[in-house]
Amino acid sequence: MLPLPERVCRSVLSLLLFGITYPANSQDSITIHNIGHASLCFEYTGTVIHVDPYSSQTDYASQPDADLILITHGHQDHYDLSALNEIKKETTVMVCPPSIAELGTYTGEIVSLENGDTAIVEGFPISAVPAYNISRTNHPQGVGNGYIITLGRKRIYIAGDTELIPAMDSLGAIAIAFIPMNLPYTMSVEMAAEAVKTINPQIAYIYHFSSSDTAALREQLQGEAVEVRMGPSTVKVSDGSETVGTIPERHGRQNRPDTKNQYYSLRTSLMNMDAKALNLQGQLIGAPVVKQRNIPGFPTGVYLVSGSKTVAEHYTR
């Protein structure tokens, strides 16, 4: 299937990531939602790009509809039809390996890419790169894809489910890399650290890491000129009064569910000021809460927490 006609894409951008702005010559920006597990969402110049949406990670009915979807392989935690059906629209294009396209279970526009293929889809150059296991058989070579997608001048590498493989030596300049760390399916701590050193991105997200020892990984990457990020997070552009919310690393503080009422609390750093909870579209959820560290009554999910000129943390897992 041929890729769609290329849309005009601005060549310069600023990257807004965890409140960090990468200066450029235009007002373009990339917003990254690291939703959890291997599920990602990028927003760039009005385009919404979902990666491996998985229903266990968020309510996809509340997520923005996808213009473009990237699927790395066919395992149910990466190819989830329930999540896909919540975010697809008539014009959505899904990029996937032939092994998924051949299933015939997705009803919508598909661009099928094998390892080594490159296409321009919705105006964005996308390269399918190898993603596989060497020491195990969970992910055979040639079946799944990793992807490099170029947004403006930023090349973003999404590794997919893979071990440390020779192809990582020849990816070229990568601005942001998403590296999995989850034995026995992907990489050990040592492999993930070596992958980051090999790829040498400006920013490395360690994702799909389950209960892996993230502290040990940070130790192995000490002294490297790479900014390391871990854990589900939400990025929201701040105007000085609205704030960015994040979920911390998995070994950080956790909230526990209220077993009687079946809800989680949003735990914030807004100790002594009014706070409010927002969904990922910035819409107010419920009434503002006054000077309360734990905001009860929210189902598990991903939210923003806002307070006057304060960066707030939110915890829902």
N, C-alpha and C positions, 0 to 999 in steps of 0.2 A: 504494500500500500504506500502510495506516495505521500510525503509530508505535506501539510497545508502550506499555502503561500506565506512567504516570510512577511511579518509585520515590521514596520520601521521601529527600531529599538534605539533609544538614546545610548550613546557610547560612554557616557560618564555618569557617575552616581556617587552618592554617599551611602555608606552602610551603617544603619542604625542597629546596633546589636548590644544587648544588655546595657543600654544607655551610652554606648561608645559610638561616636560619630567618626566615620572615615571620610575626610574632606574630599570633595571633587568639584567639578566645575558646573554642576547643575543641582537641582533640587530633588533629583531622583533618590529613592532609598529602597533598600531591601528590608522587609520585616520578616523575621524568622520566628515561627512558633515551633519549638521543639516539644511536641505534644507528649511524647512518652514512648517507650519501647523503641520501635523503628519508625514511628509515625512523625512526619514533619509537615510543615506548611510554610511556603514562601509567598510573600506578596511583593510584587514589583511592578511599577508603572500601571497599576490597575489590574494586573493579571494575578490570579490565585493559582498556586501550584501545590498540589498535595502529593506526598510521597508515602507509599505503603500505609494508607489509612486503616486503622484497626479499631473496631468498635469498643474493645475493652478499655481503651485509653481515654476516650472522651465521647460525649454525645454528638455524633456527627450531624444530627439534625440542626444543631445550633452553630455549626461551623460554616464559614463562607463557601458558597458553591465553587466548584473547581472549573477553571478554564483548561487546566492541564493536570494530568495525573501520571506519576511515575510509579511503576510497580517493578520491584526487583526480581521476585520469583513467586512460585505458586504456593508456598506454605501458608496455612490459614491465618497466621498472624501478620502476613504481608499482603496477601490477596484475599480481602474480606469483602464479599459482594454486598453484604448488608451496609457496610460503611460506604462503599462505592455508590450504591444506589441513593444514599442520603445526600451526596455532594455533587453528583453528576447532573448536568443539564443537557439540553439538546445539542449544544455546540462544544461540549467537553471532549477533549481528545485524550486518550489513554495511551501511554507509551509502555511497552512491556516486551518481554522475551517471546519468541515464537512458541515456547512451551505453554504459555498462557493464552496467546491468541488462538492457538489450535484447539483449546478446550471448548470454545464457542459459548461460554457461559456469560460473557459480558456483552450487553446490548448497547452499543455505542461505537463511536469512531475510534479506531485502533491504529497506531503506528507500531509495527513489530520490528524490533531491532535485535540483531544478534551481536555477540561480542565482536567489537571492531567496527560496527556500523556507526555512521554519523548521519544525522538529519537535522534540518531546521524545522521545528514544530512550534506553531504559534509565535514565530519570530525569534525563537531561542535556539542556538546551536546545542545539540544534545549528542553526546557520544556514549555508546554502550561499551563498558569495559568489563573484563573478566571479574567474576566473584565466585569463589569455590573453596572447598576444603581440600587440603593436601593429606593430612594425617587421618581423616575420617571420611565417611561417605554421606554425610548429611546433605551436602550441597555439591553434586558432581560438577566437574568442569564443563562449561559450555551450556549449562541449563539456565542459570540465573545471570542477571546483569548487576553491575554497579553502573553509576552514571556520572558523567561530568556535564553539568549544565552551565552555560555562560549567561549571566545576567549583567548586561552592560559590559564592564571590564573585569568583572569578578568571575573566576572559574570556581565552581563549587563541586566538590567530589563527594558523592554519596556511595559509600563502599558496598552497601548491601551486606548479605550474610557471607562472610569470607574469612579465610585465614590470611596471614601474611603471605603474599604471593609475589612472584617476580614482576608482574605487570605494574606494581606500585613504584618500581624504579623509573618508569618512563611515562608518568602521567603529565609531566610538564609542570608549569607554575600553577599552584593551587592556592587560592585565597582562603577558602574554608573547606575543611575536610570533616566528614562524619565517619567515625571509626567505631566498629562494633567490638565489644569485649564481653563474651558470654560463652564460656566453655559449657558443654562440649560442642557447641554449634558454630562458634566463630573463633575469637582469639583469646588467648591467655593474656594476663597483664603484661608479660614480657613481650609477646607478639605485638600487642597494641602499642606499647611504647616504641618498639622498633619501627612499626608502621608510621607513627607520627614523625619519628626522626628521618625516615626514608622519604616521606612525602614532603615534609618540611613546609606545612601550610602556615599562613599568618595566624589562623585560629583553628584549633582542633576541638571538635565536639566528640566526646566519648559517649556513644549512645548504645541502646540495646544491650545494657550491661548488667541487668538483673541484680544479683547479689555479689558481683565481682568486687574485688578490693580496690576501690577507687583511690584510697589514700596511698596504697603501694604504687599505683600508676603515677600519681603526682610526684612521689619520691624519685621514680626512675626518670622523670622528665625535668627534674630540677636542673636549672642552668641552661635549658634549651630555649631558644628564642621563638617560642611558640606560646600563644595564649591558649590555655586548656580550659574548656568548659564541659561540665557534666550535669546531667539531670534534666528532667523536663522543665521547660521554661517558656515564658511568654514575653514577647517584645512588643512594646507599645511606644510610639513616638511621644515624647513629653513636651508640653508647652510651658512647663514651669509650675503648673498647678495640678495637672493630672500626672500620674506617676507610672512607673514601670513595675510590673509584678513578676515575681519569679517563684519557681519551686526549687528548693535547694538540692544539693547532692543527696544521693540515697542514704549515705551514712550520716547525714545530718539529722536534725530533730524531726520527728515524725508526729503527726496527729494520729489519734486512735478513734475508731468509730464509736458512737454512742449506741450500744447494742440494744437498748430499749427503744430508742426513737429512730434508729437506722439512719443517722446522718453524721457527717463530719463537721468539724469547725474549721473556719478559715483562721489560721493563726497569723497574726500580723505583727510588724514591728512598730505599729502606730500606738505607742504606749499611752500617750497623754493628749491625744487629739481626736477629732471626729474622723471617722473612716467610712468608706462606702465600697461595696463590691460591684464589679462590672463584669459583663461577659466579654468574650474576645473581640466583639465588635464595639466595645466601649459603652454599651448600654447599661444603665443602672439596674441592678438586681436588688429588689427590696429597698427598704428605707435605710438611710445612713445610720450608722451605729456610733454612739458617743462614748469615747474613751474606754473602749473595751478591747482587750488584747485578743480574746478568742471570740469570734463571731459565729454563733451556732446556727444550725438549720440548713446547711448546704449539702446536697448529695456530692459524692465524690466526683471530681472533675477538675477543670482548669479555669481559674478566674483571675481577674485583675483586682488589686486592692488599691484604692486611691486615698490620699490624704494630702493636705496642703503642703506642697514643696517638700515632700518626703518620699523616698524610695521604700516601698513596702514589700515584704516577703509574704508569700501565701503558701500554705501547706494543705494539701488535700489527700495525701497518701499515707 
